[in-house]
Amino acid sequence: MNNSEKISLHGRSLLNRRGFLSTAGLSTAGLALTSMLSADGLLANDKSHTVSGQTPLRPVIDPNQPYLPRPSHFDSKAKRVLVVYLPGAVSHIDTFDYKPELAKLHGKKPPGLPAVTFEGPSGNIAKPFWDFKPRGETGKMVSDLLPNLANQVDDFCFIHSMTTDTSAHPQGENFMNTGFTMEGFPSFGSWVTYALGTENQELPAFVAINDPRGLARSGKNNFGNGFLPAAFQGTDFSAKNPPNNLHRPGSLTKDFDRKTVDLLQRLNARHLQQYPGDANLAGRIASYELAGKMQMSVPDVMDLSGETAATLKAYGVEGGSELRGHYARNCILARRLLEKGVRVVQLFNGSDPAGGNGITNWDSHSDIKKTHAMQAEIMDQPTAALIADLKQRGMLEDTLVVWATEFGRMPFLQANGTGRDHNPGAFTCFLTGAGVKRGFSYGESDEFGFKAAKDKTTVYDFNATLLHLMGLDHQRLTFYHNGLERRLTNVHGSVVKDILV
């Protein structure tokens, strides 16, 4: 070996050229392997990174069985969660956030409020388009727009001081459902199923039941897996559009179909033995096996023919608009999925207005009385019946129910005199079920409902609280991606402890 092949320090030989290239090659391969294992969630016990001075609590996931139930970070009452999401921005001041000052200033120019908002010049202050009345034993003031939900306020925990970082619908949906205004980040349901798996291995861990009119503005990003393993994305279907390809062809007997599936499982297992440790292959096989199981489980869970006439009537399947009937069936489907142990069910009431079907969500820049009334007719009775059904069956004891929208609406009209513009400064969401106080209101908006005035609650706080209710520490539930420990709440958020039981 000549001198040019040596690297030395103070006369000590450290490495020759061949050794350097060999070591560099091994290091690069090691980094690539580490990256792949991390991407597949197989470095669950890796403690090389910290979040807020704490070691991340990554779930230990078997790539052969990614949906197996996993322990939460701490004990919690909630074992599953239903998210009822209302795209388009529900007007808090026309539903749950009572502001008598608006009636006093009705028709007047808003004092100290902006002359121009998201969509243009603002008009005059407008009182609620529906009368408010005290409801339940708590006397909570709720408008006549939602009479069925109004009758259940004693079971609800309202947050009246919600705020968001954006006044645009797509970004608002992203922020509410993924914790980021940009696309490409995992949804709340994906984080929960990544952490906890599911109790039922015959059905998806996370199901998104979309509006019969189509997807919301941000589409599948609202229930996507982002950079989490693909096994944790939401499965999209609804009672209106059942996956017909899951039905067994009439020419095949049930016994023959079962034997075919068993043969495929044996072939897959043999193939996997040839490539031990291949997490991607194991994950694909697990997904195919779940799809095979769904051929038998999904048609059964989606068959509503066994529901009683009283149940169908309570949910409003008949007797209302066609859209209400479709949404009501989706609500029954949501209950059936939760009964079967599906970990997360996300139920949408509203879709992208680009569908060309007239009013498709809660967006109300003009004629708010018409648009909100139409959406309320679709949403109110079925949603209230779903919550009542869960309570009657004892399921609210271990199910968390979340009712949410992306932002609120202004206390004054737009210049057109009939609609309310976007309001990111204050809006209302409510929770019910496992782990939350009932008949309780947290936070306040100002006298106009324009800005959060007391106990301001960010989307980060909201999502941190939802994870906490599922037994998960939002600061320590992370996934290492592109050099960062990513989490649902980014680097923000505090649990709203005042609403917890």
C-alpha positions in Angstrom: 0.0 0.0 0.0 1.4 3.4 -0.9 1.1 6.6 1.0 -1.7 7.9 -1.3 -3.9 5.0 -0.1 -3.7 6.0 3.5 -5.6 8.5 5.6 -3.7 9.3 8.8 -4.0 11.5 11.9 -0.9 12.2 13.9 0.9 9.4 12.2 -1.8 6.8 12.9 -3.3 5.0 9.9 -7.1 5.1 10.0 -8.4 3.9 6.7 -7.2 3.0 3.3 -9.0 3.8 0.0 -10.6 0.3 -0.3 -11.6 0.3 3.3 -13.2 3.8 3.0 -15.2 2.8 -0.1 -16.3 -0.4 1.6 -17.3 1.3 4.8 -19.1 4.1 2.9 -21.0 1.5 0.9 -22.1 -0.3 4.1 -23.1 2.9 5.7 -25.2 4.0 2.8 -26.9 0.6 2.7 -27.5 0.8 6.4 -29.1 4.2 6.1 -31.3 3.0 3.3 -32.4 0.0 5.4 -33.1 2.2 8.4 -35.1 4.5 6.3 -37.2 1.6 4.8 -37.8 0.0 8.2 -38.7 3.4 9.7 -41.1 4.1 6.8 -42.8 0.7 7.5 -43.1 1.5 11.2 -40.8 -1.4 12.2 -38.5 0.7 14.3 -41.1 1.2 16.9 -38.6 1.0 19.8 -36.1 3.3 18.2 -35.2 6.0 20.8 -32.8 8.0 18.8 -35.2 11.0 18.5 -37.1 12.9 21.1 -40.2 15.1 21.0 -40.5 17.8 23.7 -37.8 16.1 25.6 -39.7 12.8 25.6 -39.1 9.5 23.8 -41.7 8.8 21.1 -44.1 6.0 21.9 -44.4 4.5 18.5 -46.6 1.4 18.1 -45.0 -2.0 17.6 -46.6 -3.2 14.3 -46.4 -6.7 12.9 -46.2 -6.1 9.1 -47.9 -9.5 8.6 -50.9 -8.3 10.8 -50.9 -4.5 10.7 -54.5 -4.3 12.0 -54.1 -6.3 15.2 -55.3 -4.3 18.2 -52.5 -2.5 20.1 -52.4 -1.0 23.6 -53.0 2.7 24.1 -50.5 4.9 25.9 -52.7 5.0 28.9 -56.2 3.8 29.9 -59.2 5.5 28.4 -62.9 5.1 28.3 -63.1 5.6 24.5 -62.3 2.5 22.4 -63.7 3.7 19.1 -64.6 7.1 17.6 -67.3 8.4 15.3 -66.5 11.7 13.5 -69.5 13.5 11.9 -67.9 16.0 9.7 -69.9 18.9 8.0 -68.0 20.4 5.1 -68.8 24.0 4.1 -68.7 25.7 7.5 -71.8 25.6 9.7 -72.9 29.0 11.1 -72.4 28.7 14.8 -74.5 31.9 15.4 -77.5 30.2 13.7 -77.2 26.9 15.5 -75.6 26.5 18.9 -73.9 29.8 19.8 -76.6 32.2 21.1 -75.8 35.9 20.8 -78.7 38.1 21.8 -76.7 41.2 21.0 -77.2 40.4 17.3 -80.9 41.0 17.6 -80.3 44.4 19.2 -78.0 45.5 16.3 -79.9 43.8 13.5 -79.7 45.8 10.3 -77.0 48.1 11.6 -73.4 48.5 10.4 -71.1 46.3 12.5 -69.2 48.4 15.1 -65.5 47.9 14.7 -65.9 44.9 12.5 -64.1 44.6 9.1 -65.6 46.2 6.0 -64.1 43.5 3.8 -63.9 39.8 4.5 -63.0 36.6 2.6 -65.4 37.1 -0.3 -65.6 40.9 -0.4 -67.5 43.8 1.2 -69.5 43.1 4.3 -73.1 44.2 4.9 -75.1 44.8 8.1 -75.3 42.8 11.3 -77.9 40.1 11.0 -79.7 38.3 13.9 -80.0 34.5 13.6 -82.3 33.3 10.9 -83.9 30.9 13.3 -85.3 31.5 16.8 -83.3 30.2 19.8 -85.0 28.5 22.7 -83.8 26.9 26.0 -83.4 23.1 25.7 -83.2 20.2 28.1 -82.6 20.4 31.8 -79.5 22.5 31.3 -81.6 25.2 29.4 -79.0 25.4 26.7 -80.0 27.9 24.0 -80.2 26.2 20.6 -81.9 27.4 17.4 -85.0 25.8 15.7 -82.8 24.9 12.7 -81.7 21.7 14.5 -84.7 20.6 16.6 -83.6 16.9 17.0 -80.1 17.6 18.1 -81.5 20.4 20.3 -83.4 17.8 22.3 -80.1 16.0 23.1 -78.0 19.0 24.4 -77.9 17.5 27.9 -75.6 14.8 26.5 -73.3 17.2 24.6 -70.1 19.0 25.4 -69.9 22.1 23.3 -66.7 24.0 22.5 -67.7 27.6 21.6 -64.2 29.0 21.3 -62.9 27.1 18.3 -60.5 28.9 16.0 -58.6 28.0 12.8 -55.7 29.2 10.8 -57.4 29.6 7.4 -60.6 30.9 5.9 -60.5 28.7 2.7 -62.5 25.5 2.6 -59.9 23.0 1.2 -57.2 24.2 3.6 -59.7 24.3 6.4 -60.8 20.7 5.8 -57.2 19.6 5.6 -56.4 21.5 8.9 -59.3 20.1 10.8 -58.9 16.5 9.6 -55.0 16.2 9.3 -53.6 19.0 11.4 -52.0 20.8 8.4 -53.4 23.1 5.8 -51.3 21.5 3.1 -52.1 18.1 1.6 -50.1 14.9 2.1 -50.4 14.6 5.9 -52.1 11.7 7.7 -55.7 12.1 8.8 -56.9 11.8 12.4 -58.4 8.4 11.7 -55.1 7.2 10.2 -53.1 8.3 13.2 -55.6 6.5 15.6 -55.6 3.2 13.6 -51.8 3.4 13.2 -51.6 3.6 17.0 -54.3 1.2 18.0 -55.2 -1.1 15.2 -58.7 -2.5 15.4 -60.8 -5.1 17.2 -62.3 -6.6 14.1 -59.9 -8.3 11.6 -62.7 -8.9 9.1 -63.4 -5.2 8.4 -61.2 -2.2 7.8 -59.8 -0.4 10.8 -60.9 3.0 9.5 -64.0 3.6 7.3 -65.0 6.9 5.6 -68.7 7.1 4.8 -68.9 9.8 2.2 -71.9 12.0 1.4 -74.2 10.5 -1.3 -73.4 13.5 -3.5 -69.6 12.8 -3.5 -66.4 13.7 -1.7 -65.8 16.9 0.2 -63.5 19.6 -1.3 -60.2 18.0 -0.1 -61.4 14.6 -1.3 -59.6 11.5 0.0 -57.0 13.7 1.8 -59.6 14.0 4.6 -59.2 10.3 5.3 -55.9 9.6 3.7 -52.8 8.0 5.3 -50.3 10.6 4.1 -46.8 9.2 4.8 -48.1 6.6 7.2 -48.1 3.0 5.9 -50.9 2.5 3.3 -52.7 0.0 5.6 -54.0 2.9 7.7 -55.8 4.9 5.1 -59.6 5.2 5.4 -61.7 2.8 3.3 -64.2 4.7 1.3 -67.8 3.5 0.8 -71.4 4.4 1.6 -74.8 2.8 1.8 -75.8 4.4 -1.5 -72.8 2.9 -3.4 -72.0 -0.5 -1.9 -69.0 -2.2 -3.4 -70.7 -4.7 -5.6 -67.5 -6.3 -6.6 -67.3 -7.9 -3.1 -70.2 -10.2 -3.9 -69.4 -13.8 -4.7 -70.3 -14.7 -8.4 -73.4 -16.8 -8.5 -71.6 -19.5 -10.4 -69.3 -20.2 -7.3 -70.4 -22.0 -4.2 -69.5 -20.6 -0.8 -67.4 -23.8 -0.1 -65.5 -23.4 -3.4 -64.8 -19.8 -2.7 -63.5 -20.6 0.8 -61.2 -23.2 -0.6 -59.9 -20.8 -3.2 -59.1 -18.2 -0.5 -57.3 -20.9 1.6 -55.2 -21.9 -1.3 -54.2 -18.3 -2.0 -53.2 -17.9 1.7 -51.0 -20.9 1.6 -49.3 -19.7 -1.6 -48.8 -16.3 -0.1 -47.3 -17.7 3.1 -44.9 -19.9 1.1 -43.9 -16.9 -1.0 -43.3 -14.8 2.1 -41.0 -17.5 3.5 -38.7 -17.0 0.5 -38.3 -13.3 1.5 -38.2 -13.1 5.3 -38.3 -9.6 6.6 -39.8 -8.0 3.5 -42.2 -5.7 5.2 -43.6 -4.3 1.9 -44.5 -7.8 0.7 -46.0 -8.7 4.1 -48.1 -5.5 4.1 -49.4 -6.2 0.6 -50.4 -9.8 1.5 -52.1 -8.5 4.6 -54.1 -6.0 2.5 -55.1 -8.7 0.0 -56.2 -11.0 2.8 -58.3 -8.2 4.4 -59.9 -7.7 1.0 -60.7 -11.4 0.8 -62.3 -11.3 4.3 -64.3 -8.2 3.3 -66.0 -10.2 0.5 -67.9 -12.0 3.3 -68.0 -9.3 6.0 -68.9 -6.1 4.1 -72.1 -7.3 2.3 -73.4 -8.5 5.7 -72.7 -5.3 7.6 -74.1 -3.2 4.7 -77.4 -5.2 4.5 -79.9 -3.0 6.3 -82.9 -5.3 5.5 -82.7 -6.6 9.1 -83.3 -3.2 10.7 -86.7 -2.7 12.2 -89.3 -0.4 10.8 -89.1 1.6 14.0 -85.3 2.1 13.5 -85.7 3.2 9.9 -88.4 5.6 10.9 -86.3 7.0 13.8 -83.4 7.7 11.4 -85.7 9.3 8.8 -85.0 6.9 6.0 -88.4 7.5 4.6 -90.6 10.6 4.6 -88.1 13.2 3.8 -85.9 14.2 0.9 -84.1 11.5 -1.1 -80.8 12.9 0.2 -81.9 12.6 3.8 -82.8 9.0 3.1 -79.4 8.3 1.7 -77.7 10.1 4.6 -79.9 8.2 7.1 -78.8 4.9 5.7 -75.2 6.1 6.0 -75.9 6.8 9.7 -77.3 3.3 10.3 -74.2 1.9 8.5 -72.0 3.9 10.8 -73.7 2.4 13.9 -73.3 -1.1 12.4 -69.6 -0.6 11.7 -69.0 0.6 15.2 -70.9 -2.3 16.6 -68.6 -4.6 14.7 -65.6 -3.1 16.3 -64.3 -0.8 13.5 -62.0 1.6 15.3 -62.7 4.9 13.4 -65.8 5.8 11.4 -65.8 9.2 9.6 -69.3 10.2 8.4 -69.6 13.2 6.0 -72.6 15.5 5.6 -71.7 17.6 2.5 -69.6 17.3 -0.6 -67.6 19.4 -3.1 -69.9 22.0 -4.7 -68.3 21.3 -8.1 -70.5 18.3 -8.4 -73.2 20.4 -10.1 -76.1 19.1 -8.0 -77.2 22.4 -6.5 -76.7 22.8 -2.8 -74.1 20.2 -1.7 -72.8 21.4 1.6 -73.0 24.1 4.4 -71.3 26.9 2.4 -73.8 29.8 2.5 -72.5 32.9 0.8 -76.0 33.6 -0.4 -79.5 32.8 0.8 -78.3 31.2 4.0 -81.8 30.5 5.1 -82.3 28.2 2.1 -78.9 26.5 2.1 -78.7 25.9 5.8 -82.3 24.7 6.0 -81.7 22.2 3.2 -78.6 20.8 4.9 -80.2 20.7 8.3 -83.2 18.7 6.8 -80.6 16.1 5.6 -78.4 16.1 8.7 -80.4 16.8 11.9 -82.8 13.8 12.3 -80.5 11.0 11.2 -77.5 12.3 13.2 -79.6 12.7 16.3 -81.1 9.2 15.8 -77.6 7.8 15.5 -76.4 9.4 18.7 -79.6 8.2 20.5 -79.2 4.7 19.1 -75.6 4.5 20.3 -76.8 5.7 23.8 -79.7 3.2 23.9 -77.4 0.3 23.1 -74.9 1.4 25.7 -72.3 2.2 23.1 -71.7 5.8 24.2 -69.9 4.4 27.3 -66.9 3.5 25.1 -67.5 5.4 21.9 -66.4 9.0 21.4 -68.6 11.0 19.0 -67.2 14.2 17.4 -69.4 16.7 15.5 -67.2 19.2 13.6 -66.9 21.7 10.7 -63.9 23.7 9.4 -64.8 27.2 10.6 -67.8 29.4 11.4 -69.7 32.3 9.7 -69.7 36.0 10.2 -72.3 37.8 12.4 -73.0 40.2 9.6 -74.2 39.6 6.1 -72.2 39.9 2.9 -72.9 42.8 0.6 -75.5 40.7 -1.2 -77.6 40.9 2.0 -78.5 37.1 2.1 -75.4 35.1 3.0 -72.7 35.0 5.7 -69.0 34.9 4.9 -66.3 32.6 6.4 -65.2 33.2 10.0 -62.0 31.5 11.1 -62.0 33.5 14.4 -64.8 31.6 16.1 -66.9 28.5 15.6 -68.5 25.7 17.5 -68.0 21.9 17.6 -69.4 19.4 20.1 -68.4 16.0 21.6 -70.4 13.4 23.3 -69.9 9.9 24.7 -66.9 8.3 26.4 -64.7 10.5 28.5 -66.3 13.9 28.1 -68.6 16.0 30.3 -72.3 16.1 29.4 -74.5 19.1 29.3 -71.4 21.3 29.4 -70.2 24.3 27.4 -66.5 25.3 27.2 -65.2 28.7 26.0 -67.0 31.7 24.6 -67.0 33.8 21.5 -67.4 37.6 21.9 -70.8 39.3 22.1 -71.2 39.1 18.3 -69.8 35.6 17.7 -67.0 37.2 15.7 -63.9 36.1 17.7 -63.1 33.6 20.4 -63.1 35.6 23.7 -62.6 33.1 26.4 -60.6 29.9 26.5 -59.6 30.1 22.9 -59.2 26.6 21.4 -57.1 25.9 18.4 -57.5 23.0 16.0 -54.2 21.7 17.5 -55.8 21.7 21.0 -58.9 20.0 19.6 -57.0 17.2 18.0 -54.7 16.8 21.0 -57.9 16.3 23.1 -59.4 13.8 20.8 -56.2 11.7 20.9 -56.1 12.0 24.7 -59.7 10.7 24.8 -58.5 7.7 22.8 -55.7 7.0 25.3 -53.0 8.6 23.2 -50.4 11.2 24.0 -50.4 13.6 21.1 -46.8 14.7 21.8 -45.4 11.2 21.7 -47.5 9.6 19.0 -45.1 10.2 16.1 -43.8 8.9 12.8 -40.3 9.6 11.6 -40.5 11.1 8.1 -38.0 13.2 6.1 -35.8 13.8 9.1 -38.6 14.9 11.4 -40.7 13.3 14.1 -44.1 14.1 12.6 -47.3 14.2 14.6 -51.0 15.1 14.2 -50.6 18.3 16.2 -47.2 19.4 14.6 -45.4 21.1 17.4 -48.4 22.7 19.0 -51.5 21.8 21.1 -52.7 21.2 24.6 -55.3 18.9 25.9 -58.5 20.8 26.9 -58.7 19.2 30.4 -61.8 21.1 31.5 -64.1 19.1 29.3 -62.9 15.7 30.5 -64.8 13.6 32.9 
